[in-house]
C-alpha cells in the first residue's frame, strides 16, 4: 500500500471489537513510534500501553464518552517538558509538536496493521495523571484508543481543498 492509500485508510474510530491486539502488532506499532523524529532527537515522550482491565476502566473514567468503553486498549501519550528542546529565540517548547509526530506515526502504523485509533485530547488530564501514577514531570497529552474496528468502510473524509490550505510562491 502506498502512503496516500494508507493516509486515506486512517480515520478516527469510535467503535471497537472486544478482541485483543496481538503482541507482534503492538510491538511493530511501538517500534514505528520509537523511530519518529523529534527536535534535536530528544524524544521527550513516554507511552503507556494500557490493557489491564482495572487500569483501563479507571483510565476510561477520564473521558466521559460512551464510545470509549469499547476500546480494548488505550495508549496514553505523554510529554516530558524537562527533556524537550526549547527554541533559543523565544523558549518555544517543542514537546507537544514532537509528541504529535510520534502519535501520528502510531495512528498510521495501526491503520497499516488493520487497527483503528482516535486522538482524544478532551479528557481530564489531572485525573489521568493520578490514575496512571505518572512522575511529576510527565504530562498526559492525548489518549489513543486502539483496536479492531467492526466498520468495513472508511467514512468519507471532509477536508479543505488543496487551494484552501496551500499557497505556492
DAJO-V950880 format. One record per backbone hydrogen bond with DSSP energy under -0.5 kcal/mol. CO is the residue of the C=O (numbers start at 0). NH is the residue of the N-H. E is the energy in kcal/mol with one decimal. If there is no record, write none. Layout:
# DAJO-V950880
co: {CO;CO}
nh: {NH;NH}
e: {E;E}
This chain:
# DAJO-V950880
co: {1;2;3;4;5;10;10;18;21;22;23;24;25;26;27;28;29;30;32;37;38;42;43;45;46;47;47;48;49;51;52;53;54;55;56;58;59;61;62;64;65;66;67;72;73;73;74;74;75;75;76;76;77;78;78;79;79;84;86;91;93;94;95;96;97;98;99;100;101;102;103;104;105;106;107;108;109;110;115;116;117;119;120;122;123;124;125;126;127;128;129;134;136;138;141;142;142;143;144;145;146;147;156;160;161;161;166}
nh: {5;6;7;8;9;12;116;147;25;26;27;28;29;30;31;32;33;34;35;40;41;44;79;77;48;49;75;50;73;55;56;57;58;59;60;61;62;123;64;67;68;69;70;145;49;75;76;143;47;77;140;141;45;80;138;82;83;93;90;86;97;98;99;100;101;102;103;104;105;106;107;108;109;110;111;112;114;113;146;12;144;142;122;124;127;128;129;130;131;133;132;137;80;78;76;119;144;74;117;72;115;16;158;164;164;165;168}
e: {-2.0;-2.7;-2.2;-1.7;-1.6;-0.8;-0.7;-0.5;-2.1;-2.8;-2.2;-2.5;-2.6;-1.8;-1.9;-1.9;-2.5;-1.5;-1.8;-2.4;-1.9;-1.9;-2.5;-2.6;-0.6;-0.8;-2.7;-0.6;-1.8;-3.2;-2.3;-1.9;-2.6;-2.6;-1.0;-1.9;-1.5;-2.7;-1.6;-0.9;-1.8;-1.5;-1.7;-2.5;-2.6;-0.6;-0.7;-2.6;-2.2;-0.6;-3.0;-1.6;-1.7;-0.6;-3.0;-1.3;-0.8;-2.3;-2.3;-2.4;-2.9;-2.7;-2.3;-1.9;-2.0;-2.9;-2.2;-2.0;-2.1;-2.7;-2.6;-2.6;-2.5;-2.1;-2.3;-1.5;-2.9;-1.6;-1.9;-3.0;-0.8;-2.7;-1.4;-1.3;-2.4;-2.6;-1.8;-3.2;-2.6;-2.1;-1.1;-1.7;-0.6;-2.7;-2.9;-2.0;-0.5;-2.2;-0.9;-0.6;-3.5;-3.1;-0.8;-1.1;-0.7;-1.7;-0.5}
